[in-house]
């Protein structure tokens, strides 16, 4: 019967070499592919437009190598938080405590290293353990106690902020050891001959381009093996060229200044590691499952309580890492550190494609959302827009991103 139906379908549009449509047919395929992946590509286009807008508005100052380097350093801790927050939101929860936990871990780091002279590497391990324990406690109440994450993390926000004041006694404490400062503010060392560029950064940039292309090609082949829809070949090639050009541009800008910041390597490891987990690992698929349809996930044997517990434990560790980076960048722990960090991380996740209902989002999307906010902040500062209007503009961007998500869902559903 399927053979008869196939025989009665209209003949396909004329194809060019390799069976691909030519002319208007190819353009239509590309547009269709972009529509199907609008959630994935929408914020990339938005980020590109924002960069172009402020590059023109600031007469190119936005894309000066020094400013690009500062942009990475200034937003590193928000990007770290956004990665963890994206996983929390995909699982169908929210975490309001990460800003206060960031400040609390920073205060613990200052007490360990400044007051008690604990070696900074050991202190870092202890602080990450503190963050993991804090996240695990919250995860326990949410997963096994059945208390909504909003309430638990709201309580955590108040508790960790109060503990920060107690540990620091209301004062700023510093400075931190030089080794920890280099993690947040340092750059990769110079190696090789003098080429007017940072050789190690160039090498890492080219390696990243090769890795991304390999990963994309492998994912496309896997999708084809399972007879899944894939973008047209020329659209896929255009995507590879765009990604390669973006990575190469960033590489050349950083290599023409002081090289890649060390914190950028930390972000790269987190992006690749968590991206792999969410795409390929069982735990990643379970996170999507409980956020997308919890009853169905339970019926499928997913241990939703364990997964939720691990998601918040992971969020606690990433909040601790962000706290260490933030404190080391400013070389001091402050009782007012981390204010509104949770809102920035949540906004970055939603701008990057997360859904309010859970089950949707990517780690790369969290990075893109964080960069959108970072470029907006940096660009508006360069053109002299006041902080009052900056808040208004960022709020409108967040509203537009969530509105686009709702509109896209309704369009797909219809």
C-alpha positions as CSV (number, residue, x, y, z in Angstrom):
1,X,0.0,0.0,0.0
2,X,2.8,2.4,0.8
3,X,4.2,1.8,-2.7
4,X,0.9,2.9,-4.3
5,X,0.8,6.1,-2.3
6,X,4.3,6.9,-3.3
7,X,3.5,6.4,-7.0
8,X,0.6,8.8,-6.8
9,X,2.5,11.7,-5.2
10,X,3.5,14.6,-7.4
11,X,6.9,14.5,-9.0
12,X,9.6,16.3,-7.0
13,X,11.0,19.7,-8.0
14,X,13.9,19.6,-10.5
15,X,17.1,18.9,-8.8
16,X,20.6,19.8,-9.4
17,X,23.8,17.9,-8.8
18,X,23.4,15.3,-6.1
19,X,19.6,15.5,-6.1
20,X,19.5,19.0,-4.5
21,X,17.0,21.6,-5.6
22,X,18.3,24.4,-7.7
23,X,17.4,28.1,-8.0
24,X,14.2,29.0,-6.1
25,X,13.8,25.4,-4.9
26,X,17.1,25.6,-3.0
27,X,16.2,29.0,-1.5
28,X,12.9,27.6,-0.4
29,X,14.6,24.6,1.2
30,X,17.0,26.9,3.1
31,X,14.1,29.1,4.3
32,X,12.2,26.0,5.4
33,X,15.2,24.7,7.2
34,X,15.7,28.0,9.0
35,X,12.0,28.1,10.0
36,X,12.2,24.6,11.5
37,X,15.3,25.6,13.5
38,X,14.1,29.2,14.3
39,X,14.6,28.6,18.1
40,X,18.2,27.5,17.4
41,X,19.1,30.2,14.9
42,X,16.9,33.1,16.1
43,X,19.2,34.3,19.0
44,X,22.3,33.8,16.9
45,X,20.9,36.2,14.3
46,X,19.9,38.6,17.2
47,X,23.4,38.4,18.7
48,X,24.9,39.1,15.3
49,X,22.6,42.1,14.7
50,X,23.4,43.5,18.2
51,X,27.1,43.2,17.6
52,X,26.8,44.9,14.2
53,X,24.6,47.7,15.6
54,X,26.9,48.6,18.4
55,X,30.0,48.2,16.3
56,X,28.7,50.9,14.0
57,X,27.3,53.0,16.8
58,X,30.6,53.0,18.7
59,X,32.7,53.5,15.5
60,X,34.3,50.1,15.9
61,X,35.2,50.4,19.6
62,X,33.0,47.4,20.5
63,X,35.2,45.1,18.4
64,X,38.6,46.4,19.5
65,X,40.7,43.5,20.7
66,X,41.1,44.9,24.2
67,X,37.3,45.5,24.6
68,X,36.5,41.9,23.3
69,X,38.9,40.5,25.9
70,X,37.3,42.6,28.6
71,X,33.9,41.5,27.5
72,X,34.9,37.9,28.1
73,X,36.3,38.7,31.5
74,X,33.4,40.8,32.6
75,X,30.7,38.2,31.8
76,X,32.6,35.0,32.6
77,X,30.8,34.4,36.0
78,X,27.3,35.1,34.5
79,X,28.0,32.6,31.7
80,X,29.1,30.0,34.2
81,X,25.9,30.5,36.1
82,X,23.8,30.5,32.9
83,X,25.1,27.0,32.1
84,X,23.9,25.6,35.4
85,X,20.6,27.6,35.3
86,X,19.8,26.3,31.8
87,X,19.9,22.7,33.2
88,X,17.7,23.7,36.1
89,X,15.1,25.3,33.8
90,X,15.2,22.4,31.4
91,X,14.3,20.2,34.3
92,X,11.3,22.4,35.0
93,X,12.6,24.2,38.0
94,X,14.1,27.6,39.0
95,X,17.0,28.7,41.3
96,X,16.8,32.1,43.0
97,X,19.7,31.4,45.3
98,X,22.7,31.4,43.0
99,X,23.6,35.1,43.4
100,X,23.6,34.8,47.2
101,X,25.5,31.5,47.0
102,X,28.1,33.1,44.7
103,X,28.6,35.8,47.4
104,X,28.7,33.2,50.2
105,X,31.4,31.1,48.5
106,X,33.4,34.2,47.8
107,X,33.3,35.1,51.5
108,X,34.3,31.5,52.4
109,X,37.2,31.8,50.0
110,X,38.4,35.0,51.6
111,X,38.1,33.5,55.1
112,X,40.1,30.4,54.0
113,X,42.8,32.2,52.1
114,X,43.1,35.6,53.7
115,X,42.3,34.9,57.4
116,X,43.7,31.4,57.7
117,X,46.3,31.3,54.9
118,X,45.1,28.1,53.4
119,X,46.8,27.3,50.1
120,X,44.6,28.7,47.3
121,X,44.3,25.4,45.4
122,X,43.1,23.6,48.5
123,X,40.8,26.5,49.3
124,X,39.3,26.3,45.8
125,X,38.5,22.6,46.3
126,X,36.9,23.3,49.7
127,X,34.8,26.1,48.2
128,X,33.6,23.9,45.4
129,X,32.7,21.3,48.0
130,X,30.8,24.0,50.0
131,X,28.8,24.9,46.8
132,X,28.1,21.3,46.1
133,X,26.8,20.7,49.7
134,X,24.6,23.9,49.5
135,X,23.2,22.7,46.2
136,X,22.6,19.2,47.5
137,X,20.7,20.5,50.5
138,X,18.4,22.5,48.4
139,X,18.1,19.6,45.9
140,X,17.1,17.3,48.7
141,X,14.3,19.5,49.9
142,X,13.0,20.0,46.3
143,X,13.4,16.4,45.1
144,X,12.7,14.3,48.2
145,X,10.8,16.8,50.3
146,X,8.4,17.9,47.6
147,X,8.8,21.6,48.3
148,X,8.6,23.8,45.2
149,X,12.0,25.0,43.9
150,X,10.9,28.6,44.0
151,X,10.3,28.4,47.8
152,X,13.4,26.4,48.6
153,X,15.8,28.6,46.6
154,X,14.1,31.8,47.8
155,X,14.9,30.7,51.4
156,X,18.4,29.8,50.2
157,X,18.8,33.3,48.8
158,X,18.0,34.8,52.2
159,X,20.1,32.3,54.1
160,X,23.2,32.5,52.0
161,X,23.1,36.3,51.9
162,X,22.8,36.4,55.7
163,X,25.7,34.0,56.1
164,X,27.8,36.1,53.8
165,X,27.3,39.1,56.1
166,X,28.1,37.0,59.1
167,X,31.3,35.6,57.7
168,X,32.6,38.9,56.4
169,X,31.3,40.9,59.4
170,X,29.9,43.4,57.0
171,X,33.3,44.3,55.6
172,X,35.2,43.7,52.3
173,X,38.0,41.1,52.7
174,X,41.0,40.7,50.5
175,X,43.4,40.5,48.6
176,X,43.5,37.0,47.2
177,X,46.6,35.0,46.3
178,X,48.2,35.9,42.9
179,X,47.5,32.3,41.6
180,X,43.8,32.7,42.0
181,X,43.8,36.2,40.6
182,X,45.4,34.8,37.4
183,X,42.6,32.4,37.0
184,X,40.0,35.2,36.7
185,X,42.2,37.9,35.1
186,X,45.1,36.1,33.6
187,X,45.9,35.1,30.0
188,X,47.6,32.1,28.4
189,X,51.4,32.4,28.3
190,X,53.3,33.4,25.2
191,X,55.0,30.5,23.3
192,X,56.8,30.1,20.0
193,X,58.3,32.8,17.7
194,X,57.2,36.4,17.4
195,X,54.4,36.5,14.9
196,X,52.6,39.7,16.1
197,X,49.9,37.3,17.3
198,X,49.5,35.1,20.4
199,X,50.5,31.8,19.0
200,X,48.9,29.5,21.6
201,X,45.6,31.3,21.1
202,X,45.8,30.9,17.3
203,X,46.5,27.2,17.8
204,X,43.5,26.7,20.2
205,X,41.3,28.7,17.8
206,X,42.1,26.5,14.8
207,X,41.7,23.4,17.0
208,X,38.2,24.6,18.1
209,X,37.1,25.2,14.5
210,X,38.2,21.7,13.5
211,X,36.5,20.2,16.6
212,X,33.2,22.0,15.9
213,X,33.2,21.0,12.2
214,X,33.9,17.4,13.1
215,X,31.1,17.4,15.8
216,X,28.6,18.9,13.4
217,X,29.4,16.5,10.6
218,X,29.2,13.5,12.9
219,X,25.9,14.7,14.4
220,X,24.5,15.1,10.8
221,X,25.6,11.6,9.8
222,X,24.0,10.1,12.9
223,X,20.7,11.9,12.2
224,X,20.8,10.6,8.6
225,X,21.4,7.1,9.9
226,X,18.2,7.2,11.9
227,X,16.3,8.8,9.0
228,X,15.8,12.0,10.9
229,X,15.3,15.4,9.1
230,X,18.5,17.3,8.5
231,X,19.0,20.7,6.9
232,X,19.8,20.9,3.2
233,X,23.5,20.3,2.4
234,X,24.1,23.9,1.3
235,X,22.4,25.3,4.4
236,X,24.5,23.0,6.5
237,X,27.6,24.1,4.8
238,X,26.6,27.8,5.3
239,X,26.1,27.0,9.0
240,X,29.7,25.5,9.2
241,X,31.1,28.5,7.4
242,X,29.3,30.9,9.7
243,X,30.5,29.1,12.9
244,X,34.0,28.9,11.5
245,X,34.1,32.6,10.7
246,X,32.8,33.6,14.1
247,X,35.3,31.4,16.0
248,X,38.1,32.6,13.7
249,X,37.2,36.3,14.2
250,X,37.1,35.9,18.0
251,X,40.5,34.0,17.8
252,X,42.2,36.8,15.7
253,X,40.8,39.5,18.0
254,X,42.1,37.8,21.2
255,X,45.4,36.8,19.6
256,X,46.1,40.4,18.6
257,X,45.8,41.5,22.2
258,X,47.1,39.4,25.1
259,X,45.7,36.1,24.0
260,X,42.9,34.0,25.3
261,X,41.9,34.6,28.9
262,X,42.3,31.6,31.2
263,X,38.7,31.9,32.2
264,X,37.7,31.5,28.6
265,X,39.3,28.0,28.6
266,X,37.2,27.2,31.7
267,X,34.1,28.3,29.9
268,X,35.1,26.2,26.8
269,X,35.5,23.1,28.9
270,X,32.2,23.6,30.6
271,X,30.5,24.3,27.2
272,X,31.9,21.2,25.6
273,X,31.4,19.0,28.7
274,X,27.9,19.9,29.5
275,X,27.0,20.1,25.8
276,X,28.1,16.5,25.4
277,X,26.2,15.4,28.6
278,X,23.0,17.0,27.5
279,X,23.2,15.6,23.9
280,X,24.6,12.1,24.4
281,X,24.6,11.0,28.1
282,X,21.6,9.3,29.7
283,X,21.4,11.8,32.5
284,X,21.1,14.6,30.0
285,X,18.2,12.9,28.2
286,X,16.5,12.3,31.6
287,X,16.8,16.0,32.4
288,X,15.0,16.8,29.2
289,X,12.4,14.0,29.9
290,X,11.4,15.2,33.4
291,X,11.2,18.8,32.2
292,X,9.2,18.0,29.1
293,X,6.7,15.5,30.5
294,X,7.2,14.3,34.1
295,X,4.4,11.7,34.3
296,X,5.6,10.1,31.1
297,X,9.2,10.2,32.3
298,X,8.2,8.4,35.5
299,X,6.4,5.7,33.6
300,X,9.5,5.2,31.4
301,X,11.5,4.5,34.5
302,X,13.3,7.8,34.9
303,X,14.4,8.4,38.5
304,X,13.1,12.0,38.6
305,X,14.0,12.6,42.2
306,X,17.6,11.6,41.7
307,X,17.9,13.6,38.5
308,X,16.5,16.7,40.2
309,X,18.8,16.3,43.2
310,X,21.9,16.1,40.8
311,X,20.8,19.1,38.8
312,X,20.7,21.3,41.9
313,X,24.0,19.8,43.3
314,X,25.6,20.7,39.9
315,X,24.1,24.2,40.1
316,X,25.6,24.7,43.5
317,X,29.1,23.7,42.2
318,X,28.8,26.1,39.3
319,X,27.6,28.9,41.6
320,X,30.7,28.2,43.7
321,X,33.0,28.4,40.7
322,X,31.3,31.6,39.6
323,X,31.8,33.0,43.1
324,X,35.5,32.2,43.0
325,X,35.9,33.8,39.6
326,X,34.0,36.9,40.6
327,X,35.9,37.3,43.9
328,X,39.3,36.7,42.3
329,X,38.5,39.2,39.4
330,X,37.8,42.0,41.9
331,X,40.5,40.7,44.3
332,X,38.2,40.9,47.3
333,X,35.0,39.4,48.8
334,X,32.2,41.8,49.4
335,X,28.9,41.4,51.3
336,X,27.1,43.0,48.3
337,X,28.7,40.6,45.7
338,X,26.4,38.6,43.5
339,X,23.4,41.0,43.6
340,X,20.9,40.2,40.8
341,X,23.2,37.5,39.4
342,X,20.4,35.0,39.6
343,X,18.2,37.3,37.5
344,X,21.0,37.7,34.9
345,X,21.5,33.9,34.7
346,X,17.7,33.3,34.4
347,X,17.4,36.0,31.7
348,X,20.4,34.5,29.8
349,X,18.7,31.1,29.8
350,X,15.4,32.3,28.5
351,X,17.0,34.6,25.9
352,X,19.0,31.6,24.8
353,X,16.0,29.5,24.1
354,X,14.9,27.9,27.3
355,X,11.1,27.4,27.8
356,X,9.1,28.3,30.8
357,X,7.4,24.9,30.8
358,X,10.8,23.1,30.8
359,X,12.1,20.4,28.5
360,X,13.6,22.8,26.0
361,X,17.0,24.5,25.8
362,X,20.7,23.9,25.1
363,X,23.9,24.8,26.8
364,X,25.1,26.7,23.8
365,X,21.9,28.7,24.0
366,X,22.7,29.7,27.5
367,X,26.1,31.0,26.4
368,X,24.4,32.9,23.5
369,X,21.9,34.4,25.8
370,X,24.6,35.5,28.2
371,X,26.6,37.0,25.4
372,X,23.5,38.9,24.2
373,X,23.2,40.5,27.6
374,X,26.9,41.1,27.9
375,X,27.2,42.8,24.5
376,X,24.1,44.9,25.3
377,X,25.7,46.0,28.6
378,X,29.1,46.7,27.1
379,X,27.7,48.5,24.0
380,X,25.3,50.7,26.0
381,X,28.1,51.7,28.3
382,X,30.3,52.6,25.4
383,X,27.7,54.9,23.9
384,X,26.8,56.4,27.2
385,X,23.3,55.1,27.9
386,X,22.5,55.4,31.6
387,X,21.9,52.4,33.9
388,X,18.2,53.3,34.2
389,X,17.6,52.9,30.5
390,X,19.9,49.9,30.3
391,X,17.5,48.1,32.7
392,X,14.5,49.1,30.6
393,X,16.2,47.8,27.4
394,X,17.3,44.5,28.9
395,X,13.8,43.9,30.3
396,X,12.3,44.5,26.8
397,X,14.8,42.1,25.3
398,X,13.9,39.4,27.8
399,X,10.2,40.0,27.2
400,X,10.7,39.8,23.4
401,X,12.7,36.5,23.7
402,X,10.0,34.8,25.8
403,X,7.3,36.3,23.6
404,X,9.0,34.8,20.6
405,X,9.2,31.4,22.3
406,X,5.4,31.5,23.0
407,X,4.6,32.6,19.4
408,X,6.9,29.9,18.0
409,X,5.2,27.2,20.1
410,X,1.7,28.4,18.9
411,X,2.8,28.5,15.3
412,X,4.3,24.9,15.5
413,X,1.2,23.7,17.3
414,X,-1.2,25.1,14.7
